[in-house]
Amino acid sequence: MKKIYFLLLSFLLISGVRADEGMWLPYYLKSLIYDDMQKTGLKLSAEEIYDINHSSLKDAIVQFGGGCTGEIVSDQGLLFTNHHCGYASIQSLSSVQHDYLKDGFWAYKKQDELPCPGLTVKFLARVENVTQEVLGAVNAQMSEKDRNEAILKISAQIQEKANQGTKYESRVASFYHGNEFYLFVYEIYRDVRLVGTPPESIGKFGADTDNWMWPRHTGDFSIFRVYSGPDGKPAEYSPNNIPLKPKHYLPVSIKGVESGDYAMVMGYPGRTNRYLTSFGIKLAIDKTNPAIVSIRDKKLSIMREFMEPNNEIRIKYASKYAGIANYWKYYIGQTRGLKRLNVAEKKVQIESDFAHWANADATRKQEYGNVLSDFENAYKTLDQYALAQTYSREALMGIEVVGLARAFDPLLTLLNSKKPDAFKIEEFKQRILKALDAGFFKNYYQPLDQKTMGAMLEMFVKNVPADQHFPLIEEINKKYKGNFQQYAAYAFSKTNFASPEKVKAVLDNPTAKVIEKDPVFQLAKAIATYYTEITSKANAGNDLLTRANRLFMDGLRKMQPEKKFYPDANSTMRITFGKVLDYDPADAVHYKYYTTLKGVMEKEDPSNFEFIVPQKLKDLYKANDYGPYANKDGEMPVAFTTNNDITGGNSGSPVINANGELIGLAFDGNWEAMSCDIAFEPTLQRCIVVDARYVLFIIDKFAGAKNLIEELKVSK
């Protein structure tokens, strides 16, 4: 009986048969999932969702800023995304005099909208299966290094051909661990302007405490507008640019949602690892996750020390803090979830079933018989260097001034050449000056970075095996008797990289001697060299792991050829579908599928910045002044949950009803299913969504931005 149970469990875990599980390529919408979507409640045709030749939903969905998703909601290029997705741009535009993080911002006229330098949105133009062309460039006798180089070469050729004679940009992406390849062609717009954002007390309500939690009461949205050149094509910022005329935009529904309603998410999920083996899970639980949490915990405590008493520093580091904090809590939750849900044990059974299948046939045994032993050997190597790599990447390379100093290495190479190229040196200087002007020092505070340096070096020495230390850090440890704060004080007193004036002075008259003698540059160079060496030692394990993953994925699909396998997320457009649902997170605990403004008031704590409620919002609540946005019971909805399959990168994704209307913005997952990037848990996993009614309520009643409401197509 136990064997039958585990075989069934394995079937469910690897086949992707559940309607609510799977991040599906829209390219295969018709052939793989459309029938299931209809059975779940979808009323649109497949072509209305995804069509290369005609307007469809996919034309309203953008990759926002390279790491989130957004959606076009008007015929004038208006865009909704999450507050936390727009946070870096909002922070960059903020100052002590204009604190848009604290106070919010609303443009009541288009001429008041604020340009966001460096912010882009990316529209998907088309997708093409290029598997045959890519795999035609490799053979079974190749080493993993040669195979990878061949794939990179042919991919570059395919991309170049796709871009030729166009303004498009393209990317060949790998799927199913290198078993399939697809070309994605994009149109990228570079003039994006801030239109509106609620204050943090709404857009970030609950902050770190409520992050990844349900019930949730966060108005996590911000509003931007995409501009094109006068010809309608992508263009750099210009006051002469015009609002984008999109191929498609989403109507916004304020009809509300009920439990069981159809819900679809389209967006750009970042990374999942659903086919990770038990060996990888053990490494994450035992080493990498705890190390990341420990490092980030220390960084955050140092940031808080400087941010809390100083408003200027708070603004400088707000975006950096949010980015570190988000995945600090994520890794805590992931480790907890992997243990609590016995994910490693479930993976072991899948691997056992795979071995049984592989060994049952002589031909299969020859091809797949060594896959599990290859996994085991690969992870033995990776385990040996896991802490060194993690502490190098998360701790040492996270010292801000080290990153800036490291950027001068190419200049040093130019200066030390037999015939220094004056043109290339000048080109480098201008590139660095542009980066400085773009804001390195705008968002930098030397005492904070100095304390971080001391703490990160100390953590490295204490937690990385002594036989894997690099010479310079041992020299520092010995000279300063383990007092790395003392060393950091010395390094910052002598470096030319901790102030804009000194950096510009170096660039005015660059010499190899000045750069080489700088203590921070010496540290940056030593860290970079060390990381390269450690990575090289770990590469034997990575090469073996890459091959094992490819064969394992290939074998799983052949083991159950009739089943639908979805590929891991890789920042390409995906569709997920499911329903609005509540859930039971634990024994005797039931969570309703939606929250209301009442819960905001219940959480209010004027002494805690995470739970401050603006007076105007309290006034609207007391007066029950919700306009047309209240639900049938007269409540003001704030958020709801669905069982859509999402991950990082889906932030800001539209949650769409059966008729193709926007009902909310996905902004988080839930604490009970934090292992979701590795194992989907159907009874627990939920997508947390800010209700479109709350978004419009804040725009209309709180901000008074009726100009934006009038621009939308609102479905009542």
Buried (B, 14 or more C-beta within 10 A) or exposed (E): EEEEEBBEBBBBBBBBBBBBBBBBBBBBBBEBBBEBBBEBBBEBEBBBBBBBEEBBBBBBBBBBBEBBBBBBBBBBBBBBBBBBBBBBBBBBBBEEEEBBBBBBBBBBEBEEBBBBBEBBBBBBBBBBBBBEBBBEBBEEEBEBEEBBBBBEEBBEBBBEEBEEEEEBBBBBBBBBBBBBBBBBBBBBBBBBBBBBBBBBBBBBBBBBEBBBBBBBBBBBBBBBBBBBBEEEEBBEBEEEBBBBEBEBBBBBBBBBBEEEBBBBBBBBBBEBBBBBBBBBBBBBBEBBBBBBBBBBEBBBEBBBEBBEEEEEBBBBBBBBBBBBBBBBBBBBBBBBBBEEBEBBEBBBBBBBBBBEBBEEEEEBBEBBBBBBEBBBBBBEBBBBBBBBBBBBBBBBBBBBBBBBBBBBBBBBEBBEEEEEEEEBBEEBBEEBBEEBEEBBBEBBBBEBBBBBBBBBBBBBBEBBEEEBBBEBBEEBBEEBEEBBBBBBBBBBEEBBBBBBEEBBEBBEEBEBEBBEEBBBBBBBBBBBEBBEBBBEBBBBBBBBBBBBBBBBBBBBBEBBEEEBBBBBBBBBBBBBBBBBBBBEBEEEEEBEBBBBBEBBBEBBEEEEBBBBBBEEBBEBBEEEEBBEBBBEEEBBBBBBBBBBBBBBBBBBBBBBBBBBBBBBBBBBBBBBBBBBBBBBBBEBBBBBBBBBBBBBBBBBBBBEBEBBBEBBBBBE
